[in-house]
Amino acid sequence: MELESLAERLAEQFQIHYADQFEAQKKRNFSIWVSRDLDGDEISTLTADCCLEKEYRSQLAVNYNDPGEDNDFYEATITLWHYRKGFFSSSAFLYNTAKYDLEKDLEAALEHLLTRTFR
């Protein structure tokens, strides 16, 4: 839950910082948010409290597009937490804040998207 809270704060901070740079490159509707889903279905009411639900996943998502485009993918994601409960076993993935720096990883992803010329 703390990791998702950190990700939400970073998303807000970087959204403000990078908005003009993406707009200048005609990469419209730039947004960063914590995307949460259950088995691939994004549900707007999901919170970190649901983290032990079967197939819960949260990720820091970055996207930009024109309103008329139909995109089923995000330009970049950083997986924060994924819990999979199977019939025989369960598994989980948690972004390792002791080993990695979420702020630096997000910044690197945004810089990469800004230098990318294709879509």
N, C-alpha and C positions, 0 to 999 in steps of 0.2 A: 504494500500500500504506500509505503514511503517512497519507493522507486517511482511509482506512477505519479505521485504528488510532485516529485522533483521533475519528472518529464513534463508535466503540465506547466510548471513554472518556466522551464526552459523553452517550451513551445511558444508560450506567450512572449517571452523576451526575444527570441530569435525571429518570431513573426514580425514584430515591430522593426527590428534591426535590418532584416533582409527584404522587406516588402518592396521598397523602391528599387533595389537592384534587380529583382526578378521582373518587376514591371518594366524597367528600362530595356530588358531583353525580350519584351513581348511575351513573357511567361506569366500569363494573367491568372487571376484568382489563386494566387499563392497562399497556401495554408499549411500549418503544422498543428497537429493535435495528437492526443492519445486515442488510438483506435482500439476498441475492445470488441471482441466477437466470441460467440459460442459456435464451434463447429463451422466457422466461416460466415455465419450470419451476424452482421453488425446490428446491434440492438442499442438504440440510443439511451435506454435506461440502465444499461450495465454499468456497474461501478467496480472498483477494486475489491469490494466486499464479496463479489462473486468469484474470486480467484480460484476457489477449489471446486467450482462446477466442472463437470466433464467437458473437455475440449475448450476451456477458457483460454483466450490468448489476448495479450495486450501488446501494443507496439507503438512506437513513436512514428507517426506517418507524416510524409511530406508529399504534397501534390500541387500541381498547377495545371490549368487547362482553360479552354474557352467553354462557356456555358453550354454550347451546342454539342460538345464532344461527349461521347459515351465511353468512359474509361472504367474498366473493371480492375484496374491495378493502380498502385501509387507509384510515384516517381522514385521514392526511397522509403525504406522502413528500417527501424532498429527494434528488434524484438526485445521486449522487456520481460515478459513472463509468458510461459505456455505450459499448461497443465493438461496432460492427456491421460485419461483413465480408460484402460482397456479391459477386456474380459479376463485376461490372465495376469496382466501387470499394468502398472501405472508409471508415468514418467513426467518429469518436470524440467523446465529450463528457466533459469533466472539470470538476467543480465548481471554480470559480475562487476560490481562497483569497486571491489578491492583491486581488481586487475585492470579495469578499463575506466575511462573517463567519459561519461555520457555527454557532457557538454562538448568535449573535443570531438567525439564521434559525430555528433549532430552537426557541428560546424564543418567538419571535413565533408560530410554528405552534402551539405548546402553549397559549399565551395565547388565540389565536383559537379553538381547540377548547374551551377552558374557557368562553368567552363564548357559544359557539354553543348554541342551545337546541333545534335540530332535529337529526335524524339521517338 
